[in-house]
Amino acid sequence: MKTIQVYGSGCKNCTVTAERFANVAQEMGQQVQIEKVTSLEAIMKAGIMKTPGVGIDGEVKHTGSVPSIDLVRELLSQDAIA
């Protein structure tokens, strides 16, 4: 099971990002655990300068915007291959 970290304050964009990953993963038949990382210290430690940020299993994959559905599919597919 993959762990998806959504870095941000908990704003609407962060919520949409988390929902998008959950929905796409379900469509793809993947099980994921979504972690919402709201601690400013943890966000900075991860190197996130613009939120929302997304990490997969602790590796930052995207920052600064809500990722498109196509990008979410790509990220989940790349991670499945790796």
mmCIF file of the N, C-alpha and C atoms, coordinates in Angstrom:
data_MODEL
# 
_entry.id   MODEL 
# 
loop_
_atom_site.group_PDB 
_atom_site.id 
_atom_site.type_symbol 
_atom_site.label_atom_id 
_atom_site.label_alt_id 
_atom_site.label_comp_id 
_atom_site.label_asym_id 
_atom_site.label_entity_id 
_atom_site.label_seq_id 
_atom_site.pdbx_PDB_ins_code 
_atom_site.Cartn_x 
_atom_site.Cartn_y 
_atom_site.Cartn_z 
_atom_site.occupancy 
_atom_site.B_iso_or_equiv 
_atom_site.pdbx_formal_charge 
_atom_site.auth_seq_id 
_atom_site.auth_comp_id 
_atom_site.auth_asym_id 
_atom_site.auth_atom_id 
_atom_site.pdbx_PDB_model_num 
ATOM 1   N N  . MET A 1 1  ? 0.845   -1.183 0.000   1.00 0.00 ? 1  MET A N  1 
ATOM 2   C CA . MET A 1 1  ? 0.000   0.000  0.000   1.00 0.00 ? 1  MET A CA 1 
ATOM 3   C C  . MET A 1 1  ? 0.886   1.241  0.000   1.00 0.00 ? 1  MET A C  1 
ATOM 4   N N  . LYS A 1 2  ? 0.554   2.173  -0.881  1.00 0.00 ? 2  LYS A N  1 
ATOM 5   C CA . LYS A 1 2  ? 1.291   3.427  -0.964  1.00 0.00 ? 2  LYS A CA 1 
ATOM 6   C C  . LYS A 1 2  ? 0.759   4.414  0.070   1.00 0.00 ? 2  LYS A C  1 
ATOM 7   N N  . THR A 1 3  ? 1.642   5.263  0.549   1.00 0.00 ? 3  THR A N  1 
ATOM 8   C CA . THR A 1 3  ? 1.242   6.344  1.432   1.00 0.00 ? 3  THR A CA 1 
ATOM 9   C C  . THR A 1 3  ? 1.410   7.653  0.671   1.00 0.00 ? 3  THR A C  1 
ATOM 10  N N  . ILE A 1 4  ? 0.330   8.403  0.563   1.00 0.00 ? 4  ILE A N  1 
ATOM 11  C CA . ILE A 1 4  ? 0.335   9.686  -0.122  1.00 0.00 ? 4  ILE A CA 1 
ATOM 12  C C  . ILE A 1 4  ? 0.319   10.778 0.938   1.00 0.00 ? 4  ILE A C  1 
ATOM 13  N N  . GLN A 1 5  ? 1.343   11.640 0.918   1.00 0.00 ? 5  GLN A N  1 
ATOM 14  C CA . GLN A 1 5  ? 1.371   12.772 1.835   1.00 0.00 ? 5  GLN A CA 1 
ATOM 15  C C  . GLN A 1 5  ? 0.878   14.004 1.074   1.00 0.00 ? 5  GLN A C  1 
ATOM 16  N N  . VAL A 1 6  ? -0.113  14.694 1.647   1.00 0.00 ? 6  VAL A N  1 
ATOM 17  C CA . VAL A 1 6  ? -0.575  15.965 1.090   1.00 0.00 ? 6  VAL A CA 1 
ATOM 18  C C  . VAL A 1 6  ? -0.129  17.043 2.062   1.00 0.00 ? 6  VAL A C  1 
ATOM 19  N N  . TYR A 1 7  ? 0.812   17.866 1.610   1.00 0.00 ? 7  TYR A N  1 
ATOM 20  C CA . TYR A 1 7  ? 1.385   18.907 2.447   1.00 0.00 ? 7  TYR A CA 1 
ATOM 21  C C  . TYR A 1 7  ? 0.627   20.208 2.237   1.00 0.00 ? 7  TYR A C  1 
ATOM 22  N N  . GLY A 1 8  ? 0.168   20.809 3.329   1.00 0.00 ? 8  GLY A N  1 
ATOM 23  C CA . GLY A 1 8  ? -0.510  22.101 3.247   1.00 0.00 ? 8  GLY A CA 1 
ATOM 24  C C  . GLY A 1 8  ? -1.286  22.391 4.509   1.00 0.00 ? 8  GLY A C  1 
ATOM 25  N N  . SER A 1 9  ? -1.894  23.558 4.524   1.00 0.00 ? 9  SER A N  1 
ATOM 26  C CA . SER A 1 9  ? -2.574  24.051 5.722   1.00 0.00 ? 9  SER A CA 1 
ATOM 27  C C  . SER A 1 9  ? -3.934  23.408 5.960   1.00 0.00 ? 9  SER A C  1 
ATOM 28  N N  . GLY A 1 10 ? -4.428  22.660 4.973   1.00 0.00 ? 10 GLY A N  1 
ATOM 29  C CA . GLY A 1 10 ? -5.763  22.092 5.091   1.00 0.00 ? 10 GLY A CA 1 
ATOM 30  C C  . GLY A 1 10 ? -6.780  22.911 4.311   1.00 0.00 ? 10 GLY A C  1 
ATOM 31  N N  . CYS A 1 11 ? -6.285  23.767 3.426   1.00 0.00 ? 11 CYS A N  1 
ATOM 32  C CA . CYS A 1 11 ? -7.153  24.627 2.613   1.00 0.00 ? 11 CYS A CA 1 
ATOM 33  C C  . CYS A 1 11 ? -7.928  23.787 1.591   1.00 0.00 ? 11 CYS A C  1 
ATOM 34  N N  . LYS A 1 12 ? -8.788  24.441 0.849   1.00 0.00 ? 12 LYS A N  1 
ATOM 35  C CA . LYS A 1 12 ? -9.606  23.748 -0.143  1.00 0.00 ? 12 LYS A CA 1 
ATOM 36  C C  . LYS A 1 12 ? -8.735  23.023 -1.177  1.00 0.00 ? 12 LYS A C  1 
ATOM 37  N N  . ASN A 1 13 ? -7.664  23.658 -1.638  1.00 0.00 ? 13 ASN A N  1 
ATOM 38  C CA . ASN A 1 13 ? -6.790  23.011 -2.626  1.00 0.00 ? 13 ASN A CA 1 
ATOM 39  C C  . ASN A 1 13 ? -6.161  21.744 -2.069  1.00 0.00 ? 13 ASN A C  1 
ATOM 40  N N  . CYS A 1 14 ? -5.813  21.761 -0.795  1.00 0.00 ? 14 CYS A N  1 
ATOM 41  C CA . CYS A 1 14 ? -5.236  20.573 -0.164  1.00 0.00 ? 14 CYS A CA 1 
ATOM 42  C C  . CYS A 1 14 ? -6.276  19.453 -0.084  1.00 0.00 ? 14 CYS A C  1 
ATOM 43  N N  . THR A 1 15 ? -7.490  19.819 0.272   1.00 0.00 ? 15 THR A N  1 
ATOM 44  C CA . THR A 1 15 ? -8.583  18.848 0.373   1.00 0.00 ? 15 THR A CA 1 
ATOM 45  C C  . THR A 1 15 ? -8.888  18.242 -0.989  1.00 0.00 ? 15 THR A C  1 
ATOM 46  N N  . VAL A 1 16 ? -8.945  19.084 -2.024  1.00 0.00 ? 16 VAL A N  1 
ATOM 47  C CA . VAL A 1 16 ? -9.217  18.598 -3.382  1.00 0.00 ? 16 VAL A CA 1 
ATOM 48  C C  . VAL A 1 16 ? -8.097  17.662 -3.841  1.00 0.00 ? 16 VAL A C  1 
ATOM 49  N N  . THR A 1 17 ? -6.859  18.007 -3.523  1.00 0.00 ? 17 THR A N  1 
ATOM 50  C CA . THR A 1 17 ? -5.718  17.163 -3.893  1.00 0.00 ? 17 THR A CA 1 
ATOM 51  C C  . THR A 1 17 ? -5.832  15.782 -3.247  1.00 0.00 ? 17 THR A C  1 
ATOM 52  N N  . ALA A 1 18 ? -6.131  15.748 -1.954  1.00 0.00 ? 18 ALA A N  1 
ATOM 53  C CA . ALA A 1 18 ? -6.271  14.471 -1.245  1.00 0.00 ? 18 ALA A CA 1 
ATOM 54  C C  . ALA A 1 18 ? -7.409  13.640 -1.836  1.00 0.00 ? 18 ALA A C  1 
ATOM 55  N N  . GLU A 1 19 ? -8.539  14.283 -2.112  1.00 0.00 ? 19 GLU A N  1 
ATOM 56  C CA . GLU A 1 19 ? -9.688  13.575 -2.690  1.00 0.00 ? 19 GLU A CA 1 
ATOM 57  C C  . GLU A 1 19 ? -9.357  13.047 -4.076  1.00 0.00 ? 19 GLU A C  1 
ATOM 58  N N  . ARG A 1 20 ? -8.636  13.846 -4.855  1.00 0.00 ? 20 ARG A N  1 
ATOM 59  C CA . ARG A 1 20 ? -8.278  13.438 -6.215  1.00 0.00 ? 20 ARG A CA 1 
ATOM 60  C C  . ARG A 1 20 ? -7.399  12.182 -6.188  1.00 0.00 ? 20 ARG A C  1 
ATOM 61  N N  . PHE A 1 21 ? -6.412  12.154 -5.303  1.00 0.00 ? 21 PHE A N  1 
ATOM 62  C CA . PHE A 1 21 ? -5.560  10.963 -5.204  1.00 0.00 ? 21 PHE A CA 1 
ATOM 63  C C  . PHE A 1 21 ? -6.369  9.750  -4.756  1.00 0.00 ? 21 PHE A C  1 
ATOM 64  N N  . ALA A 1 22 ? -7.253  9.924  -3.791  1.00 0.00 ? 22 ALA A N  1 
ATOM 65  C CA . ALA A 1 22 ? -8.070  8.804  -3.309  1.00 0.00 ? 22 ALA A CA 1 
ATOM 66  C C  . ALA A 1 22 ? -8.969  8.273  -4.424  1.00 0.00 ? 22 ALA A C  1 
ATOM 67  N N  . ASN A 1 23 ? -9.607  9.168  -5.170  1.00 0.00 ? 23 ASN A N  1 
ATOM 68  C CA . ASN A 1 23 ? -10.526 8.754  -6.234  1.00 0.00 ? 23 ASN A CA 1 
ATOM 69  C C  . ASN A 1 23 ? -9.803  8.063  -7.382  1.00 0.00 ? 23 ASN A C  1 
ATOM 70  N N  . VAL A 1 24 ? -8.687  8.633  -7.826  1.00 0.00 ? 24 VAL A N  1 
ATOM 71  C CA . VAL A 1 24 ? -7.940  8.042  -8.945  1.00 0.00 ? 24 VAL A CA 1 
ATOM 72  C C  . VAL A 1 24 ? -7.347  6.698  -8.538  1.00 0.00 ? 24 VAL A C  1 
ATOM 73  N N  . ALA A 1 25 ? -6.818  6.613  -7.335  1.00 0.00 ? 25 ALA A N  1 
ATOM 74  C CA . ALA A 1 25 ? -6.262  5.336  -6.866  1.00 0.00 ? 25 ALA A CA 1 
ATOM 75  C C  . ALA A 1 25 ? -7.345  4.262  -6.857  1.00 0.00 ? 25 ALA A C  1 
ATOM 76  N N  . GLN A 1 26 ? -8.547  4.622  -6.414  1.00 0.00 ? 26 GLN A N  1 
ATOM 77  C CA . GLN A 1 26 ? -9.652  3.656  -6.398  1.00 0.00 ? 26 GLN A CA 1 
ATOM 78  C C  . GLN A 1 26 ? -9.995  3.213  -7.821  1.00 0.00 ? 26 GLN A C  1 
ATOM 79  N N  . GLU A 1 27 ? -10.050 4.175  -8.757  1.00 0.00 ? 27 GLU A N  1 
ATOM 80  C CA . GLU A 1 27 ? -10.323 3.839  -10.156 1.00 0.00 ? 27 GLU A CA 1 
ATOM 81  C C  . GLU A 1 27 ? -9.276  2.886  -10.719 1.00 0.00 ? 27 GLU A C  1 
ATOM 82  N N  . MET A 1 28 ? -8.022  3.078  -10.297 1.00 0.00 ? 28 MET A N  1 
ATOM 83  C CA . MET A 1 28 ? -6.917  2.258  -10.796 1.00 0.00 ? 28 MET A CA 1 
ATOM 84  C C  . MET A 1 28 ? -6.785  0.943  -10.030 1.00 0.00 ? 28 MET A C  1 
ATOM 85  N N  . GLY A 1 29 ? -7.599  0.741  -9.009  1.00 0.00 ? 29 GLY A N  1 
ATOM 86  C CA . GLY A 1 29 ? -7.533  -0.481 -8.222  1.00 0.00 ? 29 GLY A CA 1 
ATOM 87  C C  . GLY A 1 29 ? -6.352  -0.520 -7.268  1.00 0.00 ? 29 GLY A C  1 
ATOM 88  N N  . GLN A 1 30 ? -5.837  0.653  -6.902  1.00 0.00 ? 30 GLN A N  1 
ATOM 89  C CA . GLN A 1 30 ? -4.709  0.725  -5.979  1.00 0.00 ? 30 GLN A CA 1 
ATOM 90  C C  . GLN A 1 30 ? -5.207  1.108  -4.589  1.00 0.00 ? 30 GLN A C  1 
ATOM 91  N N  . GLN A 1 31 ? -4.573  0.547  -3.591  1.00 0.00 ? 31 GLN A N  1 
ATOM 92  C CA . GLN A 1 31 ? -4.876  0.940  -2.220  1.00 0.00 ? 31 GLN A CA 1 
ATOM 93  C C  . GLN A 1 31 ? -3.860  1.984  -1.788  1.00 0.00 ? 31 GLN A C  1 
ATOM 94  N N  . VAL A 1 32 ? -4.361  3.087  -1.245  1.00 0.00 ? 32 VAL A N  1 
ATOM 95  C CA . VAL A 1 32 ? -3.475  4.142  -0.760  1.00 0.00 ? 32 VAL A CA 1 
ATOM 96  C C  . VAL A 1 32 ? -3.937  4.591  0.614   1.00 0.00 ? 32 VAL A C  1 
ATOM 97  N N  . GLN A 1 33 ? -2.992  5.109  1.354   1.00 0.00 ? 33 GLN A N  1 
ATOM 98  C CA . GLN A 1 33 ? -3.294  5.736  2.631   1.00 0.00 ? 33 GLN A CA 1 
ATOM 99  C C  . GLN A 1 33 ? -2.940  7.207  2.456   1.00 0.00 ? 33 GLN A C  1 
ATOM 100 N N  . ILE A 1 34 ? -3.900  8.090  2.735   1.00 0.00 ? 34 ILE A N  1 
ATOM 101 C CA . ILE A 1 34 ? -3.679  9.524  2.586   1.00 0.00 ? 34 ILE A CA 1 
ATOM 102 C C  . ILE A 1 34 ? -3.316  10.112 3.942   1.00 0.00 ? 34 ILE A C  1 
ATOM 103 N N  . GLU A 1 35 ? -2.186  10.812 3.981   1.00 0.00 ? 35 GLU A N  1 
ATOM 104 C CA . GLU A 1 35 ? -1.768  11.520 5.194   1.00 0.00 ? 35 GLU A CA 1 
ATOM 105 C C  . GLU A 1 35 ? -1.783  13.013 4.893   1.00 0.00 ? 35 GLU A C  1 
ATOM 106 N N  . LYS A 1 36 ? -2.495  13.770 5.710   1.00 0.00 ? 36 LYS A N  1 
ATOM 107 C CA . LYS A 1 36 ? -2.501  15.222 5.549   1.00 0.00 ? 36 LYS A CA 1 
ATOM 108 C C  . LYS A 1 36 ? -1.461  15.806 6.495   1.00 0.00 ? 36 LYS A C  1 
ATOM 109 N N  . VAL A 1 37 ? -0.442  16.414 5.922   1.00 0.00 ? 37 VAL A N  1 
ATOM 110 C CA . VAL A 1 37 ? 0.658   16.980 6.695   1.00 0.00 ? 37 VAL A CA 1 
ATOM 111 C C  . VAL A 1 37 ? 0.427   18.481 6.803   1.00 0.00 ? 37 VAL A C  1 
ATOM 112 N N  . THR A 1 38 ? 0.037   18.943 7.994   1.00 0.00 ? 38 THR A N  1 
ATOM 113 C CA . THR A 1 38 ? -0.304  20.355 8.176   1.00 0.00 ? 38 THR A CA 1 
ATOM 114 C C  . THR A 1 38 ? 0.703   21.118 9.024   1.00 0.00 ? 38 THR A C  1 
ATOM 115 N N  . SER A 1 39 ? 1.651   20.428 9.620   1.00 0.00 ? 39 SER A N  1 
ATOM 116 C CA . SER A 1 39 ? 2.669   21.064 10.446  1.00 0.00 ? 39 SER A CA 1 
ATOM 117 C C  . SER A 1 39 ? 3.608   21.882 9.562   1.00 0.00 ? 39 SER A C  1 
ATOM 118 N N  . LEU A 1 40 ? 3.715   23.184 9.851   1.00 0.00 ? 40 LEU A N  1 
ATOM 119 C CA . LEU A 1 40 ? 4.590   24.053 9.074   1.00 0.00 ? 40 LEU A CA 1 
ATOM 120 C C  . LEU A 1 40 ? 6.029   23.545 9.110   1.00 0.00 ? 40 LEU A C  1 
ATOM 121 N N  . GLU A 1 41 ? 6.443   23.050 10.253  1.00 0.00 ? 41 GLU A N  1 
ATOM 122 C CA . GLU A 1 41 ? 7.798   22.511 10.391  1.00 0.00 ? 41 GLU A CA 1 
ATOM 123 C C  . GLU A 1 41 ? 8.002   21.315 9.457   1.00 0.00 ? 41 GLU A C  1 
ATOM 124 N N  . ALA A 1 42 ? 7.037   20.402 9.408   1.00 0.00 ? 42 ALA A N  1 
ATOM 125 C CA . ALA A 1 42 ? 7.142   19.219 8.550   1.00 0.00 ? 42 ALA A CA 1 
ATOM 126 C C  . ALA A 1 42 ? 7.099   19.610 7.070   1.00 0.00 ? 42 ALA A C  1 
ATOM 127 N N  . ILE A 1 43 ? 6.282   20.598 6.738   1.00 0.00 ? 43 ILE A N  1 
ATOM 128 C CA . ILE A 1 43 ? 6.185   21.071 5.351   1.00 0.00 ? 43 ILE A CA 1 
ATOM 129 C C  . ILE A 1 43 ? 7.526   21.659 4.914   1.00 0.00 ? 43 ILE A C  1 
ATOM 130 N N  . MET A 1 44 ? 8.114   22.484 5.768   1.00 0.00 ? 44 MET A N  1 
ATOM 131 C CA . MET A 1 44 ? 9.402   23.098 5.445   1.00 0.00 ? 44 MET A CA 1 
ATOM 132 C C  . MET A 1 44 ? 10.517  22.049 5.376   1.00 0.00 ? 44 MET A C  1 
ATOM 133 N N  . LYS A 1 45 ? 10.483  21.093 6.282   1.00 0.00 ? 45 LYS A N  1 
ATOM 134 C CA . LYS A 1 45 ? 11.500  20.032 6.301   1.00 0.00 ? 45 LYS A CA 1 
ATOM 135 C C  . LYS A 1 45 ? 11.460  19.219 5.006   1.00 0.00 ? 45 LYS A C  1 
ATOM 136 N N  . ALA A 1 46 ? 10.256  19.057 4.454   1.00 0.00 ? 46 ALA A N  1 
ATOM 137 C CA . ALA A 1 46 ? 10.116  18.307 3.199   1.00 0.00 ? 46 ALA A CA 1 
ATOM 138 C C  . ALA A 1 46 ? 10.560  19.142 1.996   1.00 0.00 ? 46 ALA A C  1 
ATOM 139 N N  . GLY A 1 47 ? 10.799  20.431 2.209   1.00 0.00 ? 47 GLY A N  1 
ATOM 140 C CA . GLY A 1 47 ? 11.238  21.300 1.127   1.00 0.00 ? 47 GLY A CA 1 
ATOM 141 C C  . GLY A 1 47 ? 10.110  21.880 0.301   1.00 0.00 ? 47 GLY A C  1 
ATOM 142 N N  . ILE A 1 48 ? 8.902   21.849 0.835   1.00 0.00 ? 48 ILE A N  1 
ATOM 143 C CA . ILE A 1 48 ? 7.737   22.378 0.128   1.00 0.00 ? 48 ILE A CA 1 
ATOM 144 C C  . ILE A 1 48 ? 7.723   23.895 0.292   1.00 0.00 ? 48 ILE A C  1 
ATOM 145 N N  . MET A 1 49 ? 7.815   24.615 -0.819  1.00 0.00 ? 49 MET A N  1 
ATOM 146 C CA . MET A 1 49 ? 7.788   26.079 -0.775  1.00 0.00 ? 49 MET A CA 1 
ATOM 147 C C  . MET A 1 49 ? 6.410   26.626 -1.141  1.00 0.00 ? 49 MET A C  1 
ATOM 148 N N  . LYS A 1 50 ? 5.654   25.865 -1.939  1.00 0.00 ? 50 LYS A N  1 
ATOM 149 C CA . LYS A 1 50 ? 4.302   26.257 -2.334  1.00 0.00 ? 50 LYS A CA 1 
ATOM 150 C C  . LYS A 1 50 ? 3.389   25.059 -2.115  1.00 0.00 ? 50 LYS A C  1 
ATOM 151 N N  . THR A 1 51 ? 2.241   25.312 -1.525  1.00 0.00 ? 51 THR A N  1 
ATOM 152 C CA . THR A 1 51 ? 1.296   24.232 -1.264  1.00 0.00 ? 51 THR A CA 1 
ATOM 153 C C  . THR A 1 51 ? 0.140   24.312 -2.264  1.00 0.00 ? 51 THR A C  1 
ATOM 154 N N  . PRO A 1 52 ? -0.586  23.228 -2.451  1.00 0.00 ? 52 PRO A N  1 
ATOM 155 C CA . PRO A 1 52 ? -0.341  21.933 -1.838  1.00 0.00 ? 52 PRO A CA 1 
ATOM 156 C C  . PRO A 1 52 ? 0.872   21.225 -2.450  1.00 0.00 ? 52 PRO A C  1 
ATOM 157 N N  . GLY A 1 53 ? 1.460   20.389 -1.627  1.00 0.00 ? 53 GLY A N  1 
ATOM 158 C CA . GLY A 1 53 ? 2.548   19.538 -2.078  1.00 0.00 ? 53 GLY A CA 1 
ATOM 159 C C  . GLY A 1 53 ? 2.113   18.094 -1.939  1.00 0.00 ? 53 GLY A C  1 
ATOM 160 N N  . VAL A 1 54 ? 2.687   17.237 -2.752  1.00 0.00 ? 54 VAL A N  1 
ATOM 161 C CA . VAL A 1 54 ? 2.332   15.819 -2.725  1.00 0.00 ? 54 VAL A CA 1 
ATOM 162 C C  . VAL A 1 54 ? 3.603   14.982 -2.636  1.00 0.00 ? 54 VAL A C  1 
ATOM 163 N N  . GLY A 1 55 ? 3.589   14.039 -1.720  1.00 0.00 ? 55 GLY A N  1 
ATOM 164 C CA . GLY A 1 55 ? 4.662   13.063 -1.628  1.00 0.00 ? 55 GLY A CA 1 
ATOM 165 C C  . GLY A 1 55 ? 4.082   11.667 -1.751  1.00 0.00 ? 55 GLY A C  1 
ATOM 166 N N  . ILE A 1 56 ? 4.841   10.775 -2.325  1.00 0.00 ? 56 ILE A N  1 
ATOM 167 C CA . ILE A 1 56 ? 4.449   9.373  -2.384  1.00 0.00 ? 56 ILE A CA 1 
ATOM 168 C C  . ILE A 1 56 ? 5.522   8.591  -1.653  1.00 0.00 ? 56 ILE A C  1 
ATOM 169 N N  . ASP A 1 57 ? 5.109   7.940  -0.587  1.00 0.00 ? 57 ASP A N  1 
ATOM 170 C CA . ASP A 1 57 ? 6.031   7.186  0.274   1.00 0.00 ? 57 ASP A CA 1 
ATOM 171 C C  . ASP A 1 57 ? 7.220   8.046  0.708   1.00 0.00 ? 57 ASP A C  1 
ATOM 172 N N  . GLY A 1 58 ? 6.923   9.311  1.029   1.00 0.00 ? 58 GLY A N  1 
ATOM 173 C CA . GLY A 1 58 ? 7.929   10.204 1.579   1.00 0.00 ? 58 GLY A CA 1 
ATOM 174 C C  . GLY A 1 58 ? 8.766   10.959 0.569   1.00 0.00 ? 58 GLY A C  1 
ATOM 175 N N  . GLU A 1 59 ? 8.574   10.716 -0.720  1.00 0.00 ? 59 GLU A N  1 
ATOM 176 C CA . GLU A 1 59 ? 9.325   11.421 -1.763  1.00 0.00 ? 59 GLU A CA 1 
ATOM 177 C C  . GLU A 1 59 ? 8.417   12.455 -2.421  1.00 0.00 ? 59 GLU A C  1 
ATOM 178 N N  . VAL A 1 60 ? 8.821   13.728 -2.360  1.00 0.00 ? 60 VAL A N  1 
ATOM 179 C CA . VAL A 1 60 ? 8.010   14.812 -2.928  1.00 0.00 ? 60 VAL A CA 1 
ATOM 180 C C  . VAL A 1 60 ? 7.942   14.646 -4.439  1.00 0.00 ? 60 VAL A C  1 
ATOM 181 N N  . LYS A 1 61 ? 6.708   14.675 -4.967  1.00 0.00 ? 61 LYS A N  1 
ATOM 182 C CA . LYS A 1 61 ? 6.475   14.470 -6.394  1.00 0.00 ? 61 LYS A CA 1 
ATOM 183 C C  . LYS A 1 61 ? 5.902   15.692 -7.090  1.00 0.00 ? 61 LYS A C  1 
ATOM 184 N N  . HIS A 1 62 ? 5.232   16.587 -6.350  1.00 0.00 ? 62 HIS A N  1 
ATOM 185 C CA . HIS A 1 62 ? 4.541   17.727 -6.969  1.00 0.00 ? 62 HIS A CA 1 
ATOM 186 C C  . HIS A 1 62 ? 4.335   18.808 -5.917  1.00 0.00 ? 62 HIS A C  1 
ATOM 187 N N  . THR A 1 63 ? 4.467   20.071 -6.322  1.00 0.00 ? 63 THR A N  1 
ATOM 188 C CA . THR A 1 63 ? 4.189   21.177 -5.410  1.00 0.00 ? 63 THR A CA 1 
ATOM 189 C C  . THR A 1 63 ? 3.555   22.337 -6.153  1.00 0.00 ? 63 THR A C  1 
ATOM 190 N N  . GLY A 1 64 ? 2.837   23.167 -5.404  1.00 0.00 ? 64 GLY A N  1 
ATOM 191 C CA . GLY A 1 64 ? 2.390   24.456 -5.895  1.00 0.00 ? 64 GLY A CA 1 
ATOM 192 C C  . GLY A 1 64 ? 1.029   24.551 -6.526  1.00 0.00 ? 64 GLY A C  1 
ATOM 193 N N  . SER A 1 65 ? 0.366   23.425 -6.765  1.00 0.00 ? 65 SER A N  1 
ATOM 194 C CA . SER A 1 65 ? -0.965  23.486 -7.370  1.00 0.00 ? 65 SER A CA 1 
ATOM 195 C C  . SER A 1 65 ? -1.683  22.159 -7.146  1.00 0.00 ? 65 SER A C  1 
ATOM 196 N N  . VAL A 1 66 ? -2.979  22.189 -7.420  1.00 0.00 ? 66 VAL A N  1 
ATOM 197 C CA . VAL A 1 66 ? -3.748  20.940 -7.398  1.00 0.00 ? 66 VAL A CA 1 
ATOM 198 C C  . VAL A 1 66 ? -3.354  20.178 -8.659  1.00 0.00 ? 66 VAL A C  1 
ATOM 199 N N  . PRO A 1 67 ? -2.818  18.959 -8.525  1.00 0.00 ? 67 PRO A N  1 
ATOM 200 C CA . PRO A 1 67 ? -2.416  18.210 -9.716  1.00 0.00 ? 67 PRO A CA 1 
ATOM 201 C C  . PRO A 1 67 ? -3.633  17.784 -10.540 1.00 0.00 ? 67 PRO A C  1 
ATOM 202 N N  . SER A 1 68 ? -3.458  17.791 -11.853 1.00 0.00 ? 68 SER A N  1 
ATOM 203 C CA . SER A 1 68 ? -4.536  17.351 -12.739 1.00 0.00 ? 68 SER A CA 1 
ATOM 204 C C  . SER A 1 68 ? -4.792  15.858 -12.524 1.00 0.00 ? 68 SER A C  1 
ATOM 205 N N  . ILE A 1 69 ? -5.947  15.414 -12.957 1.00 0.00 ? 69 ILE A N  1 
ATOM 206 C CA . ILE A 1 69 ? -6.275  13.990 -12.846 1.00 0.00 ? 69 ILE A CA 1 
ATOM 207 C C  . ILE A 1 69 ? -5.266  13.163 -13.645 1.00 0.00 ? 69 ILE A C  1 
ATOM 208 N N  . ASP A 1 70 ? -4.878  13.665 -14.817 1.00 0.00 ? 70 ASP A N  1 
ATOM 209 C CA . ASP A 1 70 ? -3.890  12.940 -15.631 1.00 0.00 ? 70 ASP A CA 1 
ATOM 210 C C  . ASP A 1 70 ? -2.551  12.842 -14.913 1.00 0.00 ? 70 ASP A C  1 
ATOM 211 N N  . LEU A 1 71 ? -2.139  13.913 -14.241 1.00 0.00 ? 71 LEU A N  1 
ATOM 212 C CA . LEU A 1 71 ? -0.873  13.882 -13.509 1.00 0.00 ? 71 LEU A CA 1 
ATOM 213 C C  . LEU A 1 71 ? -0.954  12.905 -12.334 1.00 0.00 ? 71 LEU A C  1 
ATOM 214 N N  . VAL A 1 72 ? -2.088  12.879 -11.657 1.00 0.00 ? 72 VAL A N  1 
ATOM 215 C CA . VAL A 1 72 ? -2.264  11.926 -10.546 1.00 0.00 ? 72 VAL A CA 1 
ATOM 216 C C  . VAL A 1 72 ? -2.133  10.501 -11.067 1.00 0.00 ? 72 VAL A C  1 
ATOM 217 N N  . ARG A 1 73 ? -2.780  10.212 -12.188 1.00 0.00 ? 73 ARG A N  1 
ATOM 218 C CA . ARG A 1 73 ? -2.670  8.869  -12.792 1.00 0.00 ? 73 ARG A CA 1 
ATOM 219 C C  . ARG A 1 73 ? -1.210  8.551  -13.123 1.00 0.00 ? 73 ARG A C  1 
ATOM 220 N N  . GLU A 1 74 ? -0.527  9.527  -13.708 1.00 0.00 ? 74 GLU A N  1 
ATOM 221 C CA . GLU A 1 74 ? 0.876   9.331  -14.081 1.00 0.00 ? 74 GLU A CA 1 
ATOM 222 C C  . GLU A 1 74 ? 1.738   9.060  -12.844 1.00 0.00 ? 74 GLU A C  1 
ATOM 223 N N  . LEU A 1 75 ? 1.543   9.851  -11.800 1.00 0.00 ? 75 LEU A N  1 
ATOM 224 C CA . LEU A 1 75 ? 2.331   9.670  -10.578 1.00 0.00 ? 75 LEU A CA 1 
ATOM 225 C C  . LEU A 1 75 ? 2.076   8.310  -9.941  1.00 0.00 ? 75 LEU A C  1 
ATOM 226 N N  . LEU A 1 76 ? 0.825   7.911  -9.882  1.00 0.00 ? 76 LEU A N  1 
ATOM 227 C CA . LEU A 1 76 ? 0.501   6.612  -9.288  1.00 0.00 ? 76 LEU A CA 1 
ATOM 228 C C  . LEU A 1 76 ? 1.018   5.464  -10.168 1.00 0.00 ? 76 LEU A C  1 
ATOM 229 N N  . SER A 1 77 ? 0.990   5.639  -11.473 1.00 0.00 ? 77 SER A N  1 
ATOM 230 C CA . SER A 1 77 ? 1.493   4.599  -12.386 1.00 0.00 ? 77 SER A CA 1 
ATOM 231 C C  . SER A 1 77 ? 2.997   4.489  -12.305 1.00 0.00 ? 77 SER A C  1 
ATOM 232 N N  . GLN A 1 78 ? 3.701   5.631  -12.286 1.00 0.00 ? 78 GLN A N  1 
ATOM 233 C CA . GLN A 1 78 ? 5.165   5.611  -12.198 1.00 0.00 ? 78 GLN A CA 1 
ATOM 234 C C  . GLN A 1 78 ? 5.583   4.936  -10.901 1.00 0.00 ? 78 GLN A C  1 
ATOM 235 N N  . ASP A 1 79 ? 4.894   5.258  -9.847  1.00 0.00 ? 79 ASP A N  1 
ATOM 236 C CA . ASP A 1 79 ? 5.256   4.691  -8.556  1.00 0.00 ? 79 ASP A CA 1 
ATOM 237 C C  . ASP A 1 79 ? 5.006   3.186  -8.526  1.00 0.00 ? 79 ASP A C  1 
ATOM 238 N N  . ALA A 1 80 ? 3.997   2.735  -9.259  1.00 0.00 ? 80 ALA A N  1 
ATOM 239 C CA . ALA A 1 80 ? 3.693   1.302  -9.290  1.00 0.00 ? 80 ALA A CA 1 
ATOM 240 C C  . ALA A 1 80 ? 4.793   0.539  -10.014 1.00 0.00 ? 80 ALA A C  1 
ATOM 241 N N  . ILE A 1 81 ? 5.416   1.181  -11.002 1.00 0.00 ? 81 ILE A N  1 
ATOM 242 C CA . ILE A 1 81 ? 6.468   0.544  -11.789 1.00 0.00 ? 81 ILE A CA 1 
ATOM 243 C C  . ILE A 1 81 ? 7.778   0.514  -10.993 1.00 0.00 ? 81 ILE A C  1 
ATOM 244 N N  . ALA A 1 82 ? 8.029   1.584  -10.257 1.00 0.00 ? 82 ALA A N  1 
ATOM 245 C CA . ALA A 1 82 ? 9.307   1.717  -9.544  1.00 0.00 ? 82 ALA A CA 1 
ATOM 246 C C  . ALA A 1 82 ? 9.482   0.680  -8.468  1.00 0.00 ? 82 ALA A C  1 
# 
